[in-house]
Amino acid sequence: MNHIKRYIYLIHRWTGILVCLLMALWLASGIVMLFIGHPKLTPWERLAALAPLPAQDCCIDPAQALAQSRAASEVKGLTLTSVRGRPHYILQEGNGSLIAVDALSGQRAAVVDKQAALDAAYAFRPGATATYEGQVDEDRWTHSRRLNAHRPLHVVELHDAAATRVYISSATGEVVLDASASERRWNMVGAWLHWLNILRSQSNDEPRAWTLIILSGLGVFSAASGMANGLLRWRFSGRYKNGSRSPYREAYMRWHHLLGLGFGVILFAWIFSGLMSLNPGGIFEAKGQGGGHGAAHGGRSIQRRLALSPGAALDLLKAENFYAKELEWRVLDGEAFILARNAANDTRLVVASGEHFAVLERWPEERLLRAASSLRPYPIVSLETLTQYDRYYYARNAASMYGSNERRLPVLRIAYGDADQTWVHLDAHTGLVEQSTVQSQRVRRWLFNLLHSWDLQPMLASGWLREAVLAALSIGGLLLCVTAGVIGLRRVRHWAGAR
């Protein structure tokens, strides 16, 4: 037994020396991330900055825009939006690339140059002056794969009150990301530090990922062995000669022991869940085609379109006091419709109604139920309409890395009988698949999201109380790591001196 105790002690000592500083950095940066999110352009921010689509004299027919594609039959996305204050069609081609077509002239938009990027920035923030900073393929704020079709990105610094930096797509001329000076400064000691993005390569992120996995694994061993060591050395009955239940007389050792007993479990949970976020060994990947990012954006088809001009659709919406800033051509279970969005990212559906057209706020439940069987080629196990958030479908605040995800209610949850046990959440307001997960991803939700972010509904609903508790626990864990650093430094100096 004494040999086992000795090994536990040695594992804790040397793994702690290796990773105590890193764990302190993770805790400190995690506190920042509670309040300041990684720069992102949310759907409502993007739409609020767009010019309204003009119903009068708008626009060319979608077929004319599609004619600008090299392979119109393969185009899988068609959206009417505003670029630099002027209506444009954005086409997503079969290979994922994007092209912009002027919706007034019908001509393919010119190459996005310096002046076009500046004009996009002026339209995004009217009244501000700006400086063009050149092009980047990827920098510390633009690692997201969602930006891949827009690269390289034009960078423009706005001289507004927030000193905002905007990134403009070289493919379409749209603003795709904004980051204020404050966001950038805080993220240097927040998300950028937390994710060790200093190790990130533009072309290959695998070295950083494996570095994080190895360091997180060492952190897990350090925390687990520390808890075991702390409990073994704590006298639950009786006391040591020093009158304490802890054997340590020296201040740092004593405080490290007490802080470990108080915050060790929390620290272990955070380091372990951080490891789970990295999907080590691909343990949370789907076996088949049930889940994943690509599956979460169904509903697009431009081969079958509503026989209604954009101008007429905008007039219909205006008659319902809905002022659209964007139109998307979509299909739900073979039925073509137009999805409209306004400045607040509220939505309306323009659908065929007999020989006429109608504007709906959302799809009837029976219509979604009929569509469920066509979304995946698997038998349906269960159907459930959610009218409130639950453990698997919920919204996060803007600071969260999930803060730009749309999570409307109600949604239809469809459970399929495939090998991956796929769940699909179909948004009643848009007819789109809002979320698609498989069983392994739902396990990850507990091992990463819950343990790392405390994101059950009662916790999220508590607002500032949750953030205050997480910050307080982080400070406790930080003090634990600081005492570990002092003790570790002494041990290394002693070891070096002995040599």
N, C-alpha and C positions, 0 to 999 in steps of 0.2 A: 504493500500500500504506500509506503514511504517513497518507493521508486516512482510510482505513478504521480504522487504529489510533486515530486521533484521535476518530472517531465512537464507537468502542467505549468509549474512555475517558470521553467526555462522557456517553454513555448510562449508564454505571456510576455516574459521579459524581452525576448529578441524580436518577436513580431511587433510588440509595442514600440520598440526603438525604431523599427523600420517604418511604421505607418502612423505614429501618433501625431506628427505634424500634419500629415495629409488629412487625417480625420478631423483635426482642428480646423483646417481650411474648409473641409466639406461642411462642417457645422456652421462656421461663420458665414460662408457664402449661402448656405441654406436659409439662414435668417433673412438675408437680403432678398432671396427669391420668394419669400412669403409675401413681400410687398411690391417688388419690382420685377415684372416679367421680362422674358427675352423679347427683343423688338419683334413686333408682328403687325401686319395690317389686317385688322379684323374685317369681316364682311360689312359690318355696319359703318366702320370708318371709311372703307373704300367707297361704298355706295353714297354716303353723305357728301363726299367730295366730287361726285360726278355731276355733270350738267343734266338737267331733265331732258328726256327725249321729246322732241317736238312732234306733236300729232299732225300739225299742218305741214304738208309737203315732205312728209317722212314716210317712207324711205324707199329705196329700190326694193324690188321683190327679192326674197331670199335666194331664189333660183339664180338671179343675176350675180349675187355674191358668190354662190357656189361655183359659178363658171370660172372664177379666178383660181380655183384649186387645180392642181395638177391631176388629181383623181377625185372628182366630185362624188363618185359613188362610194368612196372610202372615207369621206369626211364623217367624223363621229360626234362632232359638237358644233353648235351654231348659236351664237349669242349676239344680240344687238345691244351695244353699250355706247358710252361716250369716250373718245380719246382726244385729249387736248381740247375739250369742249365741243367736239364735232361728232355726230353719230357715226359709228363704225360697226361693221360685222366682224366678229372674231371667230375664225374657223379653226377647229382642232382637227388636224388631218389624221389619217390612219396610223401614222408612225408617231403620233403624239406631238408633232411640231405645230406651231401656231402661225396663222397669217391674219393680217388685218385688211379689210376692204372698206373703202370709204362708202358709207351708206347713202350718200347724196349723189356722188358722181359714178359709182359703180366700179371705180378703178382700184386696183390693189394699192394699198398705202405705200408711200415712198419709204426708202430705207430710213430707219430711225437714226438721225445724226445728232450732233451737238445741239443744234437749234431746236430740233423736235423734242429732245430731252428737256431742254429748258422750258419750252412751251408747256410740256406735260406738268412740270413742276409748278409753273405759274397757275395753271388751271387747278392743280391740286390745292394750292394755297394762294388764292387771289390776293393781290396787294403786296405780296412779299417779293423782295428782290432775291436773286439767286446767283450762285457761282457754279460753273460746270467743273467737275473734278476728274473727268475721264471715265474709262470703262474698267470694270473688274469682272472676271469670270466667277470668282467666289472670294469672299472675305469673312471676317469673324462673325458678321451678322447675317450672312446669306448662305449658310450651309444647307438649309431646308431643301429637300428633294422637290417640293412643290414649285420651286423656282427654276428647275432644270430646263423647262421649255423656253424660258425667257432669257437664258444666258447667251452672250455676256450682258452684263447690266450696266447701264449708264448711272453715274453717281452725281447727284446735284445737292449742294449745300444751300439750304434756304436761310435767308437772313431774317427769320421771324423770332418771336420772343423765346421759343423753345430751341432755337438753333437746330432745326430739324434737318436730317439727312434723308433724302429720298432716293430710291433705286427704281430705275425705269427699264422696262423690258425692251431689249433690242429687237424683239420679234414683233411686238404689237404697239409699242409706244405707251403702254399703260404703266402707271405707278403701281409697283407690286410690293413695296415695303417702305415703311417710314420708321425712323429712329431718332428721337430727340437727343440732344446732348446729355441730358440728365439720364435717360435710359442707357446710353452708351457708357457713361461713367460708372453708374451703379452696376451694370452688367459685367464690367471688368472684374469686380469683386463679388459678383453674383453668379449668374449662369455660366459665363465664360470660364470662370475659375472652377466652379463646381463640376463642370463636365470635362475639365482638363483640355479645353479646346486649344491650348497652346501646343498640344501634341498632334493636333489634327492636320492631316494633309489634304489638299484639295482633291487629289486624284485617288487617294487610298486612305480610308479611315480605319482599316483593320488594325494597324499597329496601336493606335490610340485605344480602340475597343479592347484589345487583348491586354494592354497595359492596365486599363481600368479593371478588367476582370481579375487579373492577378493581384493587384493592390487591394481590391475589395475583398478577395478571398483571404488575403493576409489579415485584413481588418476584422473579418468574421472570426478567424482563429484567435486573434488577439482579444476580441471582446468576449468570446465564449470561454477561453481559458482564464481570462481575468475574472469573470463571474464565478467560475468554479474555484479559483484560487481564493477569491475574497470570501466565499462562503465557507471554505475549508478552514480559513484562518480566523473566522469570526466565532467567538464563544457565545453560543445561545444560552448556555447555563454556566454560571461561574464567570470569573474574570481573570485576566492576566495579572502579573505582579505589579504592573503599572496602574492597576485599578480600573482598566478599561476592558471592553470586550474585544478590542483590536490590539494586536501585539505590538504595534508600531508606536515608538516614542517620537521619532523624528517627524517634524510638522508635515513635510510634503508626502512622506509615505503614509502618514496617518490620514491626511485629507484625501489622498488618492484612494485609499481603502474605503473610506466612508462615501466618497463621491461615486466610486464604482458600485457599491451596494445600492446607492440611491438611483443612479442613472445608467448602470451597465446594461440593463435589459433594454432600455430605450435605445441606447447606442447600438447594441447588437441588432435590434429590429431595423434601424435605419441603414446600417451598413449592409446587412443581409438583403433588405429590399432594394437597395441600390444595386447590388449584384444581380438581383433578379431582373431589374430594368434593362440590363445589358443582354438578356436572352442568351445566357452562356450555353454554348453547344447547340443552339437552336431549339431548346427544349419547349418553347411556346409556339413554334411554327405549326401552321396547319399542314396536315398530311395530304389533303386534296386541294380543291379549289374553293372551299366554302367561305373562307374569310379573306382578310387582306385589304389593302388600300384600294386596289382596283375594283374589288367587288362592291365597294361602298359608294359608288357613284353611278349606279345604274339609271335607266330611264331615258337615255339620250338616243335619239334616232332622227336623222334628218332626211331619210329616204321617204318617210311618210310625214307630211306636214299639214297643219291646219290650213284650210283654204280661206285664209283671211290675211289681208295685207297688214303690215305693221302699223300703218296710220289708222286703219279701222280698229285694230286691237287697242291702240292707245286711246282712241275716242271712246270705245266701250268702257275702258278702265276709268277715264276721266269722268264719264257720266256717273260712275259709282264713287266719285271723290277719291280716286286712287291715282296718284301721279307717279307713273313708272319711271325708273331710271335705268332699267335693264329688262330685256325680254330674252327668254331662252325657249328654243323649240325642243319639245320633249314628247315622249310617248309613254303611256302607262298601259301595259297589257294590250298593245295594238291600237290604243286610242290616242291620236295626236292631240296635243294641247300646247298652249303657250303659258309659260311660267313667268310672271311679272314680279319685279321687286322694286320697292320704293326706297327712299333715303334712309329709312330706319330698318331696312331689311325685312319689312313686312311683305307678305306675298299674296298674290291673287292668281287664280287659274282662269284662263280663257279657254272655253271648251265648246264643242259643237252641241247644239240643243235642237234636234230636229233639223229644220231648214235654216235655223238661225244660230246665233252664238250667245253664250251666257258667261257671266263672270261669277266664279265661286270663291268663297273664302277658303274652303277646304273640300277634299273629296269625301263623299258619303262613305260611311263605314262599310256598307255592303259592296261598294265599288272596290275598296281596298281588299276586302276579303276575296273577291273574284280574282284580283290581280296576284294574290299571294302565290298561287300555284305556278305562275309563269316566271317568277323571279329566279328560281333555282330548280334544277332537274331532279329534285328529290321529293319523297313523300313528306307531307306536312304532319308533324306530330302534335302540335298545339298552336292555337292562336289566342292572343290576348291583347286587348286594347288598354294601353297605359294612359291614364289621365293625370298622373303625378309621377315624379321621379322615384326611382327605386335604386337598389344596390348596383345595378348594371347599366342603367341608362340615367344619366344625370348631367347637369351643367356645372361648369366651374367658372370662377371669376376671371377677370381679364389678366391678372398676374400669372395665372397658371399656364403651363405650356399647352394645355388644352383650351385656353381661353377663347380661341377663335373658332372652335367647333360649334356648329349650330345644333342646338338640342331643343327642338320645339315639342310641344304637347298639343293634342294627343298623338301617339304613334301606335302602329300595329306591330306587336312583337310576333314574329313567325318562327317557330322552332321546327327545323327540318330533321329528317331521319337519316342523314348521311353519316359517314364514319367519323367526321369531325364534329358532329352535333352542332351544326351551324344555327345561329340565331341572327335574324335580320330584323331591323327596326325600320319600318316604312312610315315616312312622315306624311301625315294626313294633309298638311298644308301645301306640300310640294309634290307629292307622289314620288319622291326620291327615297332611295335607301340611305338613311342617315347614318346607320351604323351596322356593321356586319362583323360578328365575332364567332370564333369556334371555342370548343370546350377548353383547350389549353390556354387560350387568351383570357378566358374568364377566370381560370386559376391564377394567371398572372395578375389579374385585377386585385386579388386578395394578397398575393405575395409581394407585389410591388406597390400598387396604388394605395391600398389601405394602410399597409405598414409604413409607407414613406410619407403619405400626404394626409392621412386621417380623413378620408373623403366619404365616409358614410353620411347619409342625409342629415341625421341629427347634429353631426359635427359641423357640416357645411352650413346648416341653418343657424348655428350659433354665432356666425360672423366673426367679429373681433375677438370673442372669447377663445375660439379655436386657435386663432393666430397668436394670441397672447400666451396660451398654454404651450403651443409649439415653440415659440420664441424662448419662453422660460426654460423648457426642457433642453433646448439647444444650448442655452447658456450654461446649464448644469453640465451637459456633455462636453462643452468647450472647456470648462474648468477642469474636468476629469482629464482631458487630453493635454492641457497645459501642465498639470502636475506630472503626467506621464512623461512629457517632454523634459522637464527639469530632472526627474529621476533618471531618465534614459541618458541625458547628457552627462550626468555624474558617472553613470555606469561605463559609458564609452571612454570618458577621461581616465577613469580608474583602470580600465582594460588596456588603454593605450600606454598609460604610465607603467603598468606592470610589464609591458613588453620592452 
